Amino acid sequence: MSFRKIISRFQNSIFARSIRHGLTLAIPFLIMGSFSLLLNNFPIDSYQIFLASWLDGAAAELLNTIYMISLGSLALVLTITISISYGQLAETDQLLLYPVVSVCSYLAFCGGIEDQTDYIFSAEWVFTAMCITLLSCILFQRLLKLGRRFERLHTTGADYLFNISIQSLIPVIAITLLFTITGYSVRITWSDSNITNFGSYLFLKLFDGISGNLFGILLYVIITHVLWLMGIHGTNTLEAVSRQLFEQNVEINQALMTAGNLPTEIYSKTFLDTFVFLGGCGTALSFVLALCIASKQSHNRKIAHVALPSVLFNISEIAVFGFPIIFNLTMAAPFIITPVVLTITSALAILLGLVPAVTQSVEWTVPVLLSGFKATGSIAGSLMQLFNLVIGTLIYIPFIKRSEKLETGKFTQAIHQMEADMAAGEKHGNPPSFLSHDYPCYYYAKNLAMDLQNAIKRGQVQLYYQAQISRDGTLHGMEALLRWKHPVTGFIAPPVLVGLAYENGFLDELGYYLIKRACLDAQTMEELLKKDVCLSVNISSKQIKSNGFFDTVLTLIRQYPADHIRPVFEITERAAMEISDNLKNEMEHLRSQGVEFSLDDFGMGHNSLIQLQEGSFDEVKLDGNLVSQLMTNKRSREIVSGIIKMARNLNCRTVAEYVETAELRDVLSELGCSIYQGYYYSRPLPLEDFMDYITRLPKEGNASDPQ
């Protein structure tokens, strides 16, 4: 197996997905904590005086509290969000127990929350917390599967949640004991309480003996960003390392300047925050600027615009998690290379005397340009930041283009797979469940469903119109057809859109939107019409069975009346089989108000014959497969002839779809069908093009060929 396939398998594993989803869920808390820290430490003296004096410092205390419960408790936040994501992906009834098990396991490993010298939920403990979280979730999932064998734990007649809790009893006890014993054993064996935070402990050991020179700073930068790529907050995980390497360097420079000497220490945390971590990890401001310049995909440009205000204050989570960069092989190179290059360029500039060394500590939330000036006391610091931003942006641009190309290919491939699965499912009467966790393209389907719902709200879903032409060449009507052009993959098959809308619970919203749009378009088209025509709209069996659907439809039709256009609702033959007596009554009420019904894809089904016989429909649309075989299959011709005669006897008009040649039109005419729809006359067209098309049709019956 190739390295890329191994990475791809890992990216799609429950571990990687739970980390990625958990980090995404944590974004509001990360941003809230970051901005509270920014507001509490904004480097303007008058603002700080106001903050300290207003309500006796209540505002500062409030901001500090918000920071402590969000970014200051990042280990706790990620433990909860990652375990919830894992539980969702595991698809168990014990979903809500996953975060409880993870938090308890973490506390058990740490030896409880009391008598701790450090706050074990701080960001410095993130690496340890994430490892314990994933391990506890894996163990809980597997022990639950084993525990299902203990049927004796089930209490017949008891509350459902009670049985769930009882079945989880043994796994919860076993996991808690395991982490309690493990944590205690580790502390006893190493005789060091700091070993509990093994993430920080291991990295301190790694950097033990390494000084804060160029090699040390580059190793720190590389490991920090490798951790970020794995979904671990690298800068906070290595907080103890940064203190060990260069905590005192700014103070040393200040002491040298006080003594009248030049500063000698180049590297410090402020050096990194000011000249390397511009916009946050991975030089996120350069990344966002590169997105704005080079991205061709609207959703990525939107991410850039949303992330820009936060990266100006060095808060990078929206950019890093939104694109995403986490577990993204293509973006790993610039994400690591950019800060490494900027570390070298900045160090060289200071060594050559082009930029003064850092002599003033600056909070990491201070925005670019201002931070460069404050850290060095010179405009040269701000100019160095601008230079680094340009270099970083140029590094990112080709990788963004490459990443977009790859992601577009994957997304398009997933959409094609969904379209093929839907076509096969419709053929066999078993449509796929796109939003099931077992579906291979689940992640893309979930994104697509969200994109579709947002597109409906923004009015981006369209209707195209295909003409229905009478035998004499005049316009009989038109069918409204759902069309949506996704900004990444282009037009998507309507059955996939309808399926996603149904599974995600907004099918009615989609249906009402399309009917309203059809009514508005009808009012626009009406000024071109000199006679009454039909406007057909497809509705699914799921829609007609929705409570109050027909009442809402009638309200919309009355709200947007069009005198020369008769609304026709097309219901497939399969859906017609599910029409109940109550639905028949509702349909009759609509028919009394001027609404007509068409039986779509009609192919002599027994139940739909009964519906025709009972007079529930005004129109029959011939099954496309039958029509397309008329020229080659004698039996198809006999079936179509029988349907046309039967429909005429029942006072129903007949419409033939898939009419693509004059010869096929002529055969249908001989069989008695006088209304045609298909590419021979026109493809489905957007409203403006369709209006242009109908202006060229004969107003009276004097031609039978399309114009």
ZAMARGU-4260 file (C-alpha; in steps of 0.2 Angstrom, whole numbers, plus 5000, padded with zeros to 4 digits):
<rodrens>
0) 5000/5000/5000 | 5007/5017/4995 | 5011/5031/5008 | 4997/5042/5001 | 4984/5028/5003
5) 4990/5025/5020 | 4988/5043/5024 | 4971/5044/5015 | 4965/5029/5025 | 4970/5038/5041
10) 4962/5054/5036 | 4945/5045/5034 | 4947/5035/5050 | 4936/5038/5065 | 4951/5044/5075
15) 4956/5058/5063 | 4938/5063/5059 | 4934/5064/5077 | 4949/5075/5080 | 4945/5086/5065
20) 4926/5087/5070 | 4930/5091/5088 | 4942/5105/5083 | 4929/5112/5072 | 4916/5111/5086
25) 4928/5120/5098 | 4931/5135/5086 | 4918/5146/5095 | 4926/5144/5112 | 4944/5146/5105
30) 4939/5163/5096 | 4929/5168/5112 | 4944/5165/5123 | 4956/5173/5111 | 4946/5189/5109
35) 4943/5191/5128 | 4962/5190/5130 | 4965/5203/5116 | 4952/5215/5124 | 4960/5212/5141
40) 4978/5216/5135 | 4976/5228/5121 | 4992/5238/5121 | 4984/5256/5123 | 4988/5264/5139
45) 4972/5275/5140 | 4962/5259/5136 | 4971/5249/5150 | 4968/5263/5163 | 4949/5263/5158
50) 4948/5244/5159 | 4956/5244/5176 | 4946/5259/5183 | 4928/5255/5176 | 4917/5247/5189
55) 4933/5244/5200 | 4940/5232/5187 | 4924/5222/5184 | 4926/5222/5165 | 4944/5216/5166
60) 4938/5202/5178 | 4924/5197/5167 | 4936/5196/5152 | 4948/5186/5162 | 4934/5174/5167
65) 4928/5172/5149 | 4946/5168/5144 | 4948/5155/5158 | 4932/5145/5154 | 4936/5144/5135
70) 4954/5146/5129 | 4961/5144/5147 | 4952/5128/5148 | 4956/5121/5131 | 4960/5104/5137
75) 4943/5102/5144 | 4934/5109/5129 | 4943/5098/5117 | 4941/5083/5128 | 4922/5086/5127
80) 4921/5090/5108 | 4932/5076/5102 | 4923/5063/5113 | 4906/5069/5107 | 4912/5068/5089
85) 4919/5051/5092 | 4902/5045/5099 | 4893/5052/5084 | 4904/5043/5072 | 4903/5027/5082
90) 4884/5028/5080 | 4880/5021/5097 | 4865/5024/5109 | 4878/5029/5122 | 4883/5044/5113
95) 4881/5056/5128 | 4891/5044/5139 | 4907/5047/5128 | 4911/5064/5135 | 4908/5059/5153
100) 4919/5043/5151 | 4933/5054/5143 | 4933/5068/5156 | 4932/5055/5170 | 4946/5045/5162
105) 4957/5060/5161 | 4954/5065/5179 | 4957/5047/5184 | 4974/5047/5175 | 4979/5064/5183
110) 4974/5059/5200 | 4959/5070/5202 | 4957/5089/5201 | 4961/5092/5220 | 4979/5094/5226
115) 4986/5098/5209 | 5000/5111/5207 | 4994/5115/5189 | 4977/5118/5182 | 4975/5101/5172
120) 4963/5109/5160 | 4974/5122/5154 | 4980/5123/5135 | 4997/5116/5141 | 4989/5100/5144
125) 4980/5098/5128 | 4992/5084/5121 | 4989/5073/5136 | 4970/5077/5136 | 4968/5072/5118
130) 4978/5056/5120 | 4968/5051/5135 | 4951/5056/5126 | 4955/5045/5111 | 4961/5030/5121
135) 4946/5031/5132 | 4934/5032/5117 | 4942/5018/5108 | 4941/5007/5124 | 4923/5012/5128
140) 4917/5008/5110 | 4925/4991/5110 | 4920/4986/5128 | 4902/4991/5123 | 4902/4978/5109
145) 4909/4965/5121 | 4896/4970/5134 | 4882/4967/5123 | 4884/4948/5126 | 4879/4951/5144
150) 4860/4950/5140 | 4856/4947/5159 | 4860/4965/5162 | 4844/4970/5152 | 4829/4973/5162
155) 4813/4970/5153 | 4800/4983/5155 | 4813/4996/5162 | 4816/5013/5155 | 4826/5013/5139
160) 4839/5025/5146 | 4840/5015/5162 | 4845/4999/5152 | 4858/5009/5142 | 4866/5015/5158
165) 4866/4998/5166 | 4874/4990/5150 | 4887/5004/5151 | 4891/5000/5169 | 4905/4987/5167
170) 4914/4997/5153 | 4914/5013/5163 | 4920/5005/5179 | 4934/4996/5169 | 4940/5011/5159
175) 4940/5022/5175 | 4950/5009/5185 | 4962/5007/5171 | 4967/5025/5169 | 4967/5027/5188
180) 4979/5013/5190 | 4990/5019/5175 | 4991/5037/5181 | 4996/5031/5198 | 5009/5019/5192
185) 5017/5032/5180 | 5019/5044/5194 | 5026/5031/5206 | 5038/5024/5194 | 5045/5040/5188
190) 5044/5049/5206 | 5039/5065/5197 | 5022/5072/5197 | 5025/5082/5181 | 5025/5065/5172
195) 5006/5066/5172 | 5007/5079/5159 | 5017/5067/5148 | 5015/5078/5132 | 5024/5093/5140
200) 5036/5081/5150 | 5041/5072/5134 | 5044/5088/5124 | 5054/5095/5138 | 5065/5080/5138
205) 5067/5081/5120 | 5073/5099/5121 | 5084/5096/5136 | 5101/5102/5133 | 5096/5112/5117
210) 5099/5130/5118 | 5089/5144/5111 | 5100/5146/5096 | 5094/5145/5077 | 5094/5125/5078
215) 5084/5125/5094 | 5071/5138/5087 | 5069/5129/5071 | 5066/5113/5079 | 5053/5121/5091
220) 5045/5129/5075 | 5044/5113/5066 | 5037/5102/5080 | 5025/5115/5085 | 5017/5115/5067
225) 5018/5096/5065 | 5007/5095/5081 | 4995/5108/5073 | 4994/5097/5058 | 4989/5082/5069
230) 4975/5093/5077 | 4985/5097/5093 | 4987/5115/5099 | 5006/5115/5096 | 5010/5132/5104
235) 5001/5128/5120 | 5008/5110/5121 | 5026/5117/5120 | 5023/5132/5131 | 5035/5124/5144
240) 5048/5122/5131 | 5047/5140/5125 | 5049/5145/5143 | 5065/5134/5144 | 5072/5140/5128
245) 5070/5159/5128 | 5059/5165/5142 | 5073/5177/5149 | 5079/5183/5133 | 5069/5199/5132
250) 5074/5203/5150 | 5092/5200/5145 | 5091/5213/5131 | 5082/5225/5142 | 5096/5224/5155
255) 5109/5226/5142 | 5101/5242/5135 | 5099/5249/5153 | 5118/5246/5155 | 5121/5256/5138
260) 5125/5240/5128 | 5117/5233/5112 | 5105/5219/5114 | 5112/5202/5110 | 5098/5189/5111
265) 5088/5187/5095 | 5076/5173/5099 | 5061/5174/5111 | 5043/5171/5111 | 5039/5188/5106
270) 5052/5186/5091 | 5041/5171/5085 | 5024/5180/5088 | 5030/5196/5080 | 5040/5190/5065
275) 5035/5172/5062 | 5018/5168/5068 | 5010/5182/5059 | 4991/5179/5060 | 4994/5163/5071
280) 5001/5146/5068 | 5008/5143/5050 | 5009/5162/5047 | 4990/5161/5045 | 4989/5179/5039
285) 4999/5175/5024 | 4988/5160/5021 | 4972/5170/5021 | 4980/5183/5010 | 4985/5170/4998
290) 4967/5163/4998 | 4960/5180/4994 | 4973/5181/4979 | 4973/5164/4972 | 4958/5155/4977
295) 4945/5151/4963 | 4932/5143/4974 | 4919/5155/4982 | 4918/5145/4998 | 4937/5146/5001
300) 4936/5165/4997 | 4922/5166/5010 | 4932/5157/5023 | 4946/5169/5019 | 4935/5184/5022
305) 4928/5177/5038 | 4945/5173/5045 | 4953/5189/5040 | 4947/5199/5055 | 4953/5186/5067
310) 4970/5183/5059 | 4974/5201/5060 | 4974/5198/5079 | 4984/5182/5077 | 4969/5170/5080
315) 4971/5157/5067 | 4958/5144/5071 | 4945/5149/5058 | 4958/5148/5044 | 4967/5132/5050
320) 4951/5122/5053 | 4939/5130/5040 | 4950/5127/5025 | 4955/5114/5032 | 4974/5112/5035
325) 4973/5099/5048 | 4977/5082/5041 | 4979/5090/5024 | 4995/5083/5015 | 4995/5096/5001
330) 4995/5110/5014 | 5007/5102/5026 | 5022/5108/5016 | 5019/5127/5016 | 5011/5126/5034
335) 5029/5121/5040 | 5040/5129/5027 | 5033/5146/5029 | 5037/5149/5047 | 5054/5141/5045
340) 5058/5152/5031 | 5052/5168/5041 | 5062/5162/5056 | 5078/5162/5045 | 5074/5179/5036
345) 5070/5188/5052 | 5086/5181/5061 | 5097/5187/5046 | 5089/5204/5046 | 5093/5206/5065
350) 5110/5199/5063 | 5114/5211/5049 | 5107/5226/5059 | 5093/5229/5047 | 5080/5227/5061
355) 5083/5229/5080 | 5082/5215/5091 | 5066/5212/5102 | 5068/5222/5118 | 5050/5223/5123
360) 5038/5209/5127 | 5022/5210/5117 | 5006/5200/5119 | 5003/5188/5105 | 4986/5196/5101
365) 4993/5213/5096 | 4990/5215/5078 | 5003/5215/5064 | 5013/5231/5061 | 5009/5238/5078
370) 5017/5223/5086 | 5033/5224/5076 | 5035/5243/5081 | 5032/5239/5099 | 5043/5224/5100
375) 5058/5233/5092 | 5054/5251/5096 | 5057/5254/5077 | 5047/5256/5061 | 5060/5243/5054
380) 5051/5230/5064 | 5034/5234/5055 | 5043/5234/5038 | 5051/5217/5042 | 5033/5210/5046
385) 5027/5217/5029 | 5042/5209/5020 | 5038/5192/5029 | 5020/5193/5024 | 5024/5195/5006
390) 5036/5180/5007 | 5024/5169/5016 | 5010/5174/5004 | 5020/5169/4989 | 5025/5152/4997
395) 5006/5148/5000 | 4999/5153/4983 | 5005/5138/4972 | 5000/5125/4986 | 4982/5133/4988
400) 4980/5131/4969 | 4986/5113/4970 | 4975/5109/4986 | 4959/5116/4977 | 4962/5106/4962
405) 4964/5090/4972 | 4949/5094/4983 | 4938/5099/4968 | 4942/5082/4960 | 4938/5072/4976
410) 4921/5082/4978 | 4916/5080/4960 | 4920/5061/4961 | 4909/5060/4977 | 4895/5069/4968
415) 4896/5058/4953 | 4896/5042/4964 | 4880/5049/4973 | 4872/5052/4956 | 4875/5035/4951
420) 4869/5027/4967 | 4853/5037/4966 | 4850/5032/4948 | 4853/5014/4953 | 4842/5016/4968
425) 4828/5024/4959 | 4828/5010/4946 | 4827/4996/4959 | 4815/5006/4971 | 4829/5007/4985
430) 4836/5024/4985 | 4853/5026/4995 | 4854/5034/5012 | 4867/5048/5009 | 4867/5054/5027
435) 4870/5037/5035 | 4887/5036/5043 | 4890/5020/5033 | 4888/5028/5016 | 4905/5030/5008
440) 4903/5048/5003 | 4894/5053/5019 | 4906/5068/5023 | 4903/5075/5006 | 4884/5072/5007
445) 4883/5081/5023 | 4892/5096/5016 | 4882/5096/5001 | 4866/5096/5011 | 4871/5111/5021
450) 4877/5120/5005 | 4860/5116/4997 | 4850/5123/5012 | 4860/5139/5012 | 4858/5140/4993
455) 4839/5140/4996 | 4839/5153/5009 | 4850/5164/4997 | 4839/5161/4982 | 4852/5152/4972
460) 4842/5137/4968 | 4835/5139/4950 | 4821/5133/4939 | 4824/5129/4921 | 4809/5127/4909
465) 4806/5114/4896 | 4793/5118/4883 | 4778/5107/4879 | 4773/5109/4861 | 4756/5105/4853
470) 4755/5096/4837 | 4752/5112/4828 | 4768/5120/4834 | 4761/5131/4847 | 4765/5132/4866
475) 4755/5120/4876 | 4764/5122/4892 | 4781/5120/4901 | 4789/5110/4914 | 4798/5118/4929
480) 4814/5108/4932 | 4825/5110/4948 | 4843/5116/4944 | 4857/5120/4956 | 4874/5125/4951
485) 4886/5121/4965 | 4901/5133/4965 | 4913/5119/4966 | 4906/5104/4956 | 4893/5113/4944
490) 4876/5106/4941 | 4870/5091/4952 | 4856/5079/4947 | 4840/5084/4955 | 4835/5067/4962
495) 4851/5069/4973 | 4846/5086/4979 | 4828/5080/4983 | 4835/5065/4992 | 4847/5076/5003
500) 4833/5088/5007 | 4822/5074/5013 | 4836/5065/5023 | 4841/5082/5031 | 4823/5087/5035
505) 4821/5102/5023 | 4811/5094/5009 | 4796/5105/5012 | 4806/5120/5013 | 4814/5116/4996
510) 4796/5112/4989 | 4788/5128/4994 | 4803/5138/4988 | 4802/5130/4971 | 4783/5132/4970
515) 4784/5150/4975 | 4798/5153/4962 | 4787/5145/4949 | 4773/5156/4953 | 4784/5172/4952
520) 4791/5166/4935 | 4774/5163/4929 | 4769/5181/4932 | 4785/5186/4923 | 4781/5175/4908
525) 4762/5179/4907 | 4765/5196/4898 | 4771/5186/4883 | 4756/5174/4882 | 4741/5176/4872
530) 4732/5160/4877 | 4731/5149/4892 | 4746/5137/4895 | 4751/5124/4908 | 4765/5125/4920
535) 4770/5108/4927 | 4779/5106/4944 | 4786/5090/4951 | 4781/5085/4968 | 4787/5069/4977
540) 4777/5056/4987 | 4785/5063/5003 | 4779/5080/5000 | 4761/5076/4996 | 4760/5066/5013
545) 4767/5081/5023 | 4754/5088/5034 | 4747/5104/5027 | 4757/5103/5011 | 4742/5106/4999
550) 4735/5120/5010 | 4752/5129/5009 | 4753/5126/4990 | 4736/5134/4987 | 4740/5149/4998
555) 4756/5152/4987 | 4746/5150/4971 | 4733/5163/4977 | 4747/5174/4983 | 4755/5175/4966
560) 4741/5173/4953 | 4744/5172/4934 | 4728/5172/4924 | 4735/5163/4908 | 4744/5150/4917
565) 4736/5134/4924 | 4747/5125/4938 | 4749/5107/4935 | 4757/5096/4949 | 4766/5080/4942
570) 4766/5065/4953 | 4775/5049/4948 | 4767/5033/4945 | 4776/5026/4960 | 4770/5040/4971
575) 4752/5038/4965 | 4752/5021/4973 | 4753/5029/4990 | 4739/5041/4988 | 4726/5038/5002
580) 4708/5043/5003 | 4712/5059/5013 | 4725/5064/5000 | 4712/5061/4986 | 4700/5073/4995
585) 4714/5086/4996 | 4718/5084/4978 | 4700/5086/4973 | 4699/5102/4983 | 4714/5109/4973
590) 4707/5104/4957 | 4691/5114/4961 | 4702/5129/4963 | 4710/5127/4946 | 4725/5116/4950
595) 4728/5101/4939 | 4737/5084/4942 | 4748/5074/4930 | 4752/5056/4932 | 4771/5056/4927
600) 4781/5041/4920 | 4765/5032/4917 | 4768/5013/4911 | 4752/5004/4915 | 4754/5001/4933
605) 4739/4993/4941 | 4737/5005/4955 | 4739/5020/4944 | 4726/5013/4932 | 4714/5013/4947
610) 4719/5032/4950 | 4715/5036/4932 | 4699/5027/4933 | 4694/5037/4948 | 4697/5053/4939
615) 4711/5059/4951 | 4722/5065/4936 | 4720/5077/4922 | 4735/5072/4912 | 4746/5057/4908
620) 4764/5058/4904 | 4771/5043/4895 | 4785/5034/4903 | 4802/5040/4895 | 4808/5022/4892
625) 4792/5017/4882 | 4794/5033/4871 | 4812/5031/4868 | 4809/5013/4861 | 4795/5017/4850
630) 4805/5017/4834 | 4813/4999/4838 | 4801/4990/4849 | 4784/4985/4842 | 4777/4981/4859
635) 4781/4998/4866 | 4771/5005/4851 | 4756/4995/4856 | 4758/4999/4874 | 4759/5018/4870
640) 4744/5017/4859 | 4734/5008/4872 | 4738/5021/4885 | 4734/5036/4873 | 4717/5028/4869
645) 4713/5024/4887 | 4718/5042/4892 | 4707/5049/4879 | 4692/5039/4885 | 4695/5045/4902
650) 4696/5063/4897 | 4714/5065/4901 | 4727/5073/4889 | 4743/5063/4885 | 4760/5071/4885
655) 4776/5062/4878 | 4793/5066/4885 | 4810/5062/4877 | 4804/5067/4860 | 4821/5070/4851
660) 4818/5068/4833 | 4805/5073/4820 | 4802/5054/4816 | 4798/5050/4834 | 4786/5065/4835
665) 4777/5059/4819 | 4775/5041/4826 | 4767/5048/4842 | 4756/5059/4832 | 4750/5044/4822
670) 4746/5035/4838 | 4735/5050/4844 | 4747/5059/4855 | 4747/5078/4852 | 4758/5086/4865
675) 4777/5084/4865 | 4792/5088/4876 | 4810/5084/4872 | 4826/5090/4865 | 4819/5090/4847
680) 4810/5106/4853 | 4820/5113/4867 | 4832/5108/4881 | 4827/5115/4898 | 4832/5133/4898
685) 4834/5147/4912 | 4819/5159/4913 | 4826/5173/4902 | 4831/5161/4888 | 4815/5152/4889
690) 4805/5168/4887 | 4816/5172/4872 | 4812/5154/4865 | 4793/5156/4867 | 4793/5173/4858
695) 4799/5164/4842 | 4785/5151/4843 | 4770/5153/4831 | 4755/5161/4840 | 4743/5150/4830
700) 4744/5133/4823 | 4754/5135/4807 | 4770/5125/4810 | 4775/5109/4818 | 4794/5110/4817
705) 4804/5119/4831 | 4810/5137/4827
</rodrens>
